[in-house]
Every structure is written in structure tokens, then in C-alpha cells.
Amino acid sequence: MASRELHLTILPQHSWPIRRWALVAILAFVAAVALRHSSLHTGPTHASAACAAAQPTELPRYFLLLDDPHGSGLPQALTISWPPPRAGASHPSERATAVRIGARIVDLDIMAWARNAIAAPSYYGDTAAMIAVVHESAFIAAFGAELSAMLDSLPRGDVAAVYYRRVQDEAHRLATVDDAELRMGRLTASVVRPEYLSLGSWLEAGRVAALRGDSAFFMTPESEAESVAALCLPLPRSARSALQRVPRLVQPDSPRDFAALERAFTSALRAVAD
């Protein structure tokens, strides 16, 4: 499978990026005020519906905005996970499940593209590449199983679950992961709480970008738009507080504090997914 690359252009550090981030901060404040006003006058359900309507019809491929998405796999420090609920324990809410699905889709996409990128050498006797294929295929199979189980638990999630079971089967056979299956999985999963699906994907991609020291991701239009849209949503206070720190941490005229960024994204992801 031919690899594809997304070339990112980083704008020079002059007044336009500064004004742009000032505009993002203003829009985030306006969104928060609008949500508060709408909640007081029309109720949180109407505000939530308005935010959901603004989301894209297909889940953005945030992993493609990351630096070198085709061969790196996931950072070793990426430790967050959600074990299946214990017997008798309450299941996560639909919102939390949708956020987890969005985050895990990013993880699966990154591992599938990394696996496919190194697969060709493995067929020519490259032992290291073959070991990597086996290792990454195990993660892909586990992620596919997790996604199909979570999607099956949600209304209208069963169609998307079929595609992720196919991905799981491909990984068990150490076969090339079909990009069409991944694309259809994202497309059909988008009917399940799309605003929280997109939020989970963005938060996970942001964690990966911070752990990789990838500055460009945070300045993409997609990331900037999601940072504003996220504050439209009714979120736990801890998640909102973490997300409100993100614009300040990615100002183009200041050094990146990647450790603080990773903590902010992880804190927000845990808060909305638990």
C-alpha cells in the first residue's frame, strides 16, 4: 500500500499568528459566554444540539496532522487506557464512550499506518521489520476489538463495529490493514455522538503531538477549530479548566512547554472519558 504524506507549512513567527491566536482566544471566550447564555434561556440541550450541528459529517483524520504519522507508531509514554467495566460496576455514559471511541480511533489509525509503512521490507527477509509488524498487529487487533465492543454498546454503533471487526481479523492474519476499512469505520462511527467523537480524537492526537514534541499540530486550522468547538460542549469543570489552558500553552511567540501540554490534554481526556 503506497504511503501518503501530509506536508504542513509552519507560518513565520510574526504578527499574523499572534493575531490569529488572539482571535482564537476571543472566540473561545465568546463560545463559553454563548453557552452560558443559551443554557440560561433555552436549556443545555439546545446549546448541545447547536454544537453538535457544527461538527463535521466525517471524523477528521487528526493523526494525519501529526509530524511523521507513517512510521513512528505510538509514543512509549502513552499510557492512558480504559479497562472493561467490572461485574456490577456502572457502564460509562454515552458521552464518555464516544470520547473513548474517538481517542482509540486515532491510536488505531497511527498503528495501522505505521504497520503498513514497514510491512514491505518484512517480506524481503527483514527480521526487524517482521518483528515490528507482529508487535503492531497485536495492538491493532486489540484496538479493533475494543472499538467494536464499545460501538456495539451504543445506539447506531453496530454498523461501524463491523468494520473494526474486519480490521481486527486483518491484524490477526498479519495482513495489510485496508485503509478503506479504516475510512468506513470513521465515517459510520460519526453518527454516534459526533461532537464527542471528534473531541476524543483531538484530545488523543494532542497528547501524541505533545509527547512527540510536535509544535505544528497545535497550529493547524483543524486543531484551532476544535479547541474553540470543545468549549461549546457541556463538560466537567476539570475538563473545561484543562482545555482553557491549551491556547495559552501554544502561543506562537512563546516556547512550547510540551510537558504542560501533555498534562492538559491528558487531564481533559480523563475528565470527559471517565
Order of alpha helices (4+ residues) and beta strands (2+ residues): alpha-alpha-alpha-alpha-alpha-alpha-alpha-alpha-alpha-alpha-alpha
